[in-house]
Amino acid sequence: MSSITDAFRSSVEISPAATGKFSATDVEDATRWLGGYLAEAHADRDWLCSTSKDSPTEVFGPGLSEWLATKDGKRQLTGSLEPRLNGGKPCKWAAPGVVIGSQSVKPVLDPDYPDDLLDLEYKGQFGYRLTGASGFETLQAGDFRAVYKLTRKGSGWEIWAIGQNNYWGGLGWPDGLDIPDGYGANADRSPVKGATPTAWSEVSASLKATRKVAGADWQSVHTFATDSSGKKGQSSGAGTISPKGGFADLRFDGKDREIFFDGGRLDLSPADGALLARVGEAVPKKATWTSFDPTRSHAVFTSATDTNPFVQLALLDHVTSAAGAECTPEQAKSGGVKCYVARVAATNAAYSDGLATRLGWSLLASHQFVSDVHVAVNAKGQLVSTTRATSPPSQSVVPGSVTGTLRNLRDQAPAMPERPNDDAIAKEGTFYVAQ
């Protein structure tokens, strides 16, 4: 417990400014008390252990942040997250531990409440290295935001109420922290079977040739399991792309639009519903678009299903080995005359600070240290098809996949979509959608 408390408090960035009737010393004292309170919840082994075969944290991991953003978070965690713990039964650890990410606390004024309450705006990131009963590991992350309303209690403090609060949670890892020591120690990182230097060179050359193409038609198909029986589901997107110009205009399932600029670094979708600012953030009043940033390092929420066409191509920048393969009927239909299996090192992608950064972390968080991309190349040496798995076989009856197909490659660029002004874009991580 003490080690987590110390780690928590040492990670907190304090803004010890006076506010209302409270001095800067009061703010600093209250911040340290709040740090101890939240650290106690994170050090509570009742929600890090299990009396059953299944790991509660493997099932409920993404919901951890919801309980911590409530009053008396420790009680909520022990009473609601893992109700099977009772009677003092011995429990086994379900997770190796919790990692403290960036933390910040600053005082804010709320004129609608009594001035004897100290409002502290809290932002914190945490990482959870979770292990299921099967021994399969994943990395989960939580980003918590809350305004804690504190009141004096003797010489200390207590939580009087929780004001605005919201959270994000899911596969990922806190900003600025490396992969935990020992995570993936037994993962297979060997070269793809049948790998040759020639195949690697040809895949690299096809990527370079594709990036010189002025225009093409792009289709993306995401296949996934809809339930535990393995029934397949599918979503698809199609539109135009300019690999050379760095822009694309796609519609998914025939309706949902997504546009890309700056070589795929700016990924925009129309705002769906009213956008509300998260604690400590601001959203443009006239925002009609929302952004998704594929270059985010250590994103709290990652997505292995990213269908950004430029990300699909960028992943091939991190191929470590490749082997020739027989083209499938689907690859041949797309114009492929030579096909390969290209193995990508997820760690290289994750630490690249480029377009494949976020996807690399998605792979690492779900314990995929390599990703095999099935590539088809046309007679001109240009890429016409890429397919990769989105989940390891151990996590799904029918592993999901994303396939990107380039057709009608041409020397003329398509029309570029109109680029929204900055004040019309709500940046990822600053908002949530009103329900």
Solvent accessible surface area in square Angstrom, and as a share of the most:
residue,aa,sasa,rsa
1,M,117,0.52
2,S,82,0.53
3,S,79,0.51
4,I,37,0.19
5,T,14,0.08
6,D,92,0.48
7,A,40,0.31
8,F,2,0.01
9,R,92,0.34
10,S,95,0.61
11,S,41,0.27
12,V,19,0.11
13,E,120,0.54
14,I,42,0.21
15,S,46,0.30
16,P,64,0.40
17,A,56,0.43
18,A,71,0.55
19,T,14,0.08
20,G,64,0.62
21,K,130,0.55
22,F,19,0.08
23,S,51,0.33
24,A,40,0.31
25,T,102,0.60
26,D,31,0.16
27,V,0,0.00
28,E,66,0.30
29,D,63,0.33
30,A,0,0.00
31,T,3,0.01
32,R,111,0.41
33,W,73,0.26
34,L,1,0.00
35,G,2,0.02
36,G,12,0.12
37,Y,39,0.15
38,L,5,0.03
39,A,0,0.00
40,E,70,0.31
41,A,0,0.00
42,H,1,0.00
43,A,20,0.16
44,D,16,0.09
45,R,107,0.39
46,D,58,0.30
47,W,1,0.00
48,L,6,0.03
49,C,0,0.00
50,S,2,0.01
51,T,51,0.30
52,S,37,0.24
53,K,166,0.70
54,D,83,0.43
55,S,4,0.03
56,P,2,0.01
57,T,0,0.00
58,E,79,0.35
59,V,96,0.55
60,F,91,0.38
61,G,4,0.04
62,P,60,0.38
63,G,21,0.20
64,L,1,0.01
65,S,2,0.02
66,E,76,0.34
67,W,64,0.23
68,L,4,0.02
69,A,2,0.02
70,T,38,0.22
71,K,99,0.42
72,D,56,0.29
73,G,1,0.01
74,K,76,0.32
75,R,142,0.52
76,Q,36,0.16
77,L,0,0.00
78,T,37,0.22
79,G,50,0.48
80,S,51,0.33
81,L,3,0.01
82,E,1,0.00
83,P,86,0.54
84,R,98,0.36
85,L,35,0.17
86,N,90,0.46
87,G,81,0.78
88,G,78,0.75
89,K,124,0.53
90,P,130,0.82
91,C,34,0.21
92,K,111,0.47
93,W,123,0.43
94,A,6,0.05
95,A,2,0.02
96,P,82,0.52
97,G,22,0.21
98,V,23,0.13
99,V,49,0.28
100,I,21,0.11
101,G,4,0.04
102,S,67,0.43
103,Q,6,0.03
104,S,28,0.18
105,V,5,0.03
106,K,93,0.39
107,P,21,0.13
108,V,40,0.23
109,L,133,0.66
110,D,48,0.25
111,P,128,0.80
112,D,123,0.64
113,Y,92,0.35
114,P,76,0.48
115,D,106,0.55
116,D,71,0.37
117,L,18,0.09
118,L,1,0.01
119,D,7,0.04
120,L,0,0.00
121,E,20,0.09
122,Y,3,0.01
123,K,60,0.26
124,G,2,0.02
125,Q,18,0.08
126,F,1,0.00
127,G,0,0.00
128,Y,3,0.01
129,R,44,0.16
130,L,2,0.01
131,T,36,0.21
132,G,6,0.06
133,A,61,0.47
134,S,103,0.67
135,G,47,0.45
136,F,42,0.17
137,E,22,0.10
138,T,13,0.08
139,L,0,0.00
140,Q,16,0.07
141,A,3,0.02
142,G,2,0.02
143,D,8,0.04
144,F,5,0.02
145,R,22,0.08
146,A,1,0.00
147,V,20,0.12
148,Y,2,0.01
149,K,5,0.02
150,L,0,0.00
151,T,26,0.15
152,R,105,0.38
153,K,128,0.54
154,G,76,0.73
155,S,112,0.72
156,G,23,0.22
157,W,9,0.03
158,E,66,0.30
159,I,16,0.08
160,W,119,0.42
161,A,26,0.20
162,I,36,0.18
163,G,22,0.21
164,Q,85,0.38
165,N,64,0.33
166,N,15,0.08
167,Y,79,0.30
168,W,61,0.21
169,G,21,0.20
170,G,6,0.05
171,L,55,0.27
172,G,0,0.00
173,W,2,0.01
174,P,0,0.00
175,D,55,0.28
176,G,65,0.62
177,L,49,0.25
178,D,102,0.53
179,I,33,0.17
180,P,24,0.15
181,D,137,0.71
182,G,50,0.48
183,Y,9,0.03
184,G,3,0.03
185,A,76,0.59
186,N,156,0.80
187,A,25,0.19
188,D,97,0.50
189,R,123,0.45
190,S,52,0.34
191,P,91,0.57
192,V,13,0.07
193,K,191,0.81
194,G,57,0.55
195,A,40,0.31
196,T,65,0.38
197,P,116,0.73
198,T,87,0.51
199,A,6,0.04
200,W,109,0.38
201,S,57,0.37
202,E,58,0.26
203,V,2,0.01
204,S,42,0.27
205,A,60,0.47
206,S,2,0.01
207,L,9,0.04
208,K,133,0.56
209,A,31,0.24
210,T,0,0.00
211,R,90,0.33
212,K,135,0.57
213,V,10,0.06
214,A,16,0.12
215,G,0,0.00
216,A,0,0.00
217,D,44,0.23
218,W,6,0.02
219,Q,68,0.30
220,S,2,0.01
221,V,33,0.19
222,H,31,0.14
223,T,27,0.16
224,F,68,0.29
225,A,32,0.25
226,T,71,0.41
227,D,72,0.37
228,S,105,0.67
229,S,89,0.57
230,G,12,0.11
231,K,135,0.57
232,K,131,0.56
233,G,13,0.13
234,Q,123,0.55
235,S,33,0.21
236,S,35,0.23
237,G,3,0.03
238,A,53,0.41
239,G,24,0.23
240,T,43,0.25
241,I,0,0.00
242,S,1,0.01
243,P,13,0.08
244,K,144,0.61
245,G,48,0.46
246,G,6,0.06
247,F,14,0.06
248,A,1,0.00
249,D,36,0.19
250,L,1,0.00
251,R,119,0.43
252,F,29,0.12
253,D,80,0.41
254,G,68,0.66
255,K,140,0.59
256,D,83,0.43
257,R,66,0.24
258,E,28,0.13
259,I,1,0.00
260,F,0,0.00
261,F,5,0.02
262,D,74,0.38
263,G,19,0.18
264,G,0,0.00
265,R,128,0.47
266,L,34,0.17
267,D,3,0.01
268,L,0,0.00
269,S,38,0.25
270,P,61,0.39
271,A,30,0.23
272,D,121,0.63
273,G,50,0.48
274,A,61,0.47
275,L,30,0.15
276,L,78,0.39
277,A,33,0.25
278,R,5,0.02
279,V,3,0.02
280,G,37,0.36
281,E,57,0.26
282,A,85,0.66
283,V,30,0.18
284,P,45,0.28
285,K,206,0.87
286,K,167,0.71
287,A,19,0.15
288,T,79,0.46
289,W,39,0.14
290,T,22,0.13
291,S,19,0.12
292,F,53,0.22
293,D,46,0.24
294,P,1,0.00
295,T,40,0.23
296,R,54,0.20
297,S,44,0.29
298,H,15,0.07
299,A,0,0.00
300,V,0,0.00
301,F,94,0.39
302,T,6,0.03
303,S,27,0.17
304,A,18,0.14
305,T,52,0.30
306,D,18,0.09
307,T,23,0.13
308,N,0,0.00
309,P,0,0.00
310,F,13,0.05
311,V,1,0.00
312,Q,6,0.03
313,L,5,0.02
314,A,5,0.04
315,L,1,0.01
316,L,7,0.03
317,D,75,0.39
318,H,35,0.16
319,V,13,0.08
320,T,75,0.44
321,S,11,0.07
322,A,0,0.00
323,A,5,0.04
324,G,56,0.54
325,A,43,0.33
326,E,161,0.72
327,C,32,0.19
328,T,62,0.36
329,P,109,0.68
330,E,125,0.56
331,Q,16,0.07
332,A,55,0.43
333,K,170,0.72
334,S,14,0.09
335,G,33,0.32
336,G,7,0.07
337,V,91,0.52
338,K,100,0.42
339,C,6,0.04
340,Y,10,0.04
341,V,25,0.14
342,A,0,0.00
343,R,34,0.13
344,V,0,0.00
345,A,19,0.15
346,A,0,0.00
347,T,50,0.29
348,N,72,0.37
349,A,0,0.00
350,A,2,0.01
351,Y,91,0.35
352,S,39,0.25
353,D,117,0.61
354,G,17,0.16
355,L,20,0.10
356,A,1,0.01
357,T,0,0.00
358,R,5,0.02
359,L,3,0.02
360,G,0,0.00
361,W,1,0.00
362,S,2,0.01
363,L,0,0.00
364,L,0,0.00
365,A,0,0.00
366,S,6,0.04
367,H,44,0.20
368,Q,18,0.08
369,F,10,0.04
370,V,36,0.21
371,S,6,0.04
372,D,42,0.22
373,V,3,0.02
374,H,81,0.36
375,V,0,0.00
376,A,0,0.00
377,V,8,0.05
378,N,26,0.13
379,A,93,0.72
380,K,165,0.70
381,G,28,0.27
382,Q,30,0.13
383,L,1,0.00
384,V,5,0.03
385,S,8,0.05
386,T,7,0.04
387,T,38,0.22
388,R,5,0.02
389,A,44,0.34
390,T,14,0.08
391,S,22,0.14
392,P,15,0.10
393,P,107,0.68
394,S,85,0.55
395,Q,80,0.36
396,S,29,0.18
397,V,102,0.58
398,V,30,0.17
399,P,53,0.33
400,G,6,0.06
401,S,29,0.19
402,V,0,0.00
403,T,35,0.21
404,G,1,0.01
405,T,13,0.07
406,L,4,0.02
407,R,92,0.34
408,N,103,0.53
409,L,44,0.22
410,R,81,0.29
411,D,142,0.73
412,Q,141,0.62
413,A,50,0.39
414,P,24,0.15
415,A,93,0.72
416,M,116,0.52
417,P,12,0.07
418,E,159,0.71
419,R,115,0.42
420,P,20,0.13
421,N,109,0.56
422,D,124,0.64
423,D,94,0.49
424,A,19,0.15
425,I,13,0.06
426,A,0,0.00
427,K,140,0.59
428,E,30,0.13
429,G,12,0.11
430,T,23,0.13
431,F,24,0.10
432,Y,75,0.28
433,V,55,0.32
434,A,37,0.28
435,Q,214,0.95
